[in-house]
């Protein structure tokens, strides 16, 4: 249930409503906007008569939230959530770009990649230090050494870091190295991990599960937000269907659906969404046109010899092409993509 207070409602009136809700057995979460305060009353009480709250002083309206997710719902918060990550806003007018290799392989690889993507408009450096692989014999990442390499390369080129956390035991280790925690598709419903990440103060980048519905995805966001962390970024990265021409099926219809259902920002990953290098740029263009707040793309200095996901990783010149094209599309929609620093690296 959502209680919308009147514009200019006093603090005494707000506290009185909270006390009434508590007495009726609701847990109350407060969201204060520029003009109005909204109270989220959490609790399953289908027979509760909302008129008990509507008549209280300072209350503008009361209505039930029919979706199972509350904090992630557009009913809970009408305005779009904007998440500031060291001066870069996700969910605003800028379409942010997160770029880098699938996995951190070494100092030189990360240094040249960071220099290139930063020069051409990316604001985040991505790279996995711990890699969830389908085969136990595949490269599993460099661990903490990979985190150190990732953070160093990002700092030298003015980039923010996003990297994946795979289990609760890694949260404390990864925390000082990253600006955003990434939850991979396989962990979208790892509820113990989601709850522990929700207790941190860093943004959480939540990838959609391979077979997850949009409601299930938003419910996973709810797990994070219910623990006190409102800074969740959703990522559409393709779902598993019967199609075999691409690695996954990139569901770009999820972008407008999420925008209607939730206030959270949404980023699209066309690299995992297609799994094929020559499909990444067309789907990146389409993602920006659909209204995505950002892109996550895999870029590698030598894709044929990448230790993971080489076939879907862009060459450096392809990344330049991608940035040029999505910048033009963003401008047509009155949005921006960070301008390049110089012609080439």
Secondary structure, DSSP 8 states (H G I E B T S, - for coil): -EEEE-TT--HHHHHHHHHHHHHTT-EEEEEE-SS-EEEEEES--TT--THHHHTSTTEEEEE---SS-STTBTTT--S---EEETTEEESSSB-EEEEE-SB---HHHHHHHHHHHHHTT--EEE-BSS---SSTTS----THHHHHHHHHHHHHTT-EEEEE--SGGGHHHHHTT-SEEEE-GGGTT-HHHHHHHTTSSSEEEEE--TT--HHHHHHHHHHHHTTT---EEEEE--B--S--SSSSB--THHHHHHHHHB-S-EEE-HHHHH-SHHHHHHHHHHHHHHT-SEEEEEB-TTGGG-SS-GGG-B-HHHHHHHHHHHHHHHHHTT-B----SSS--
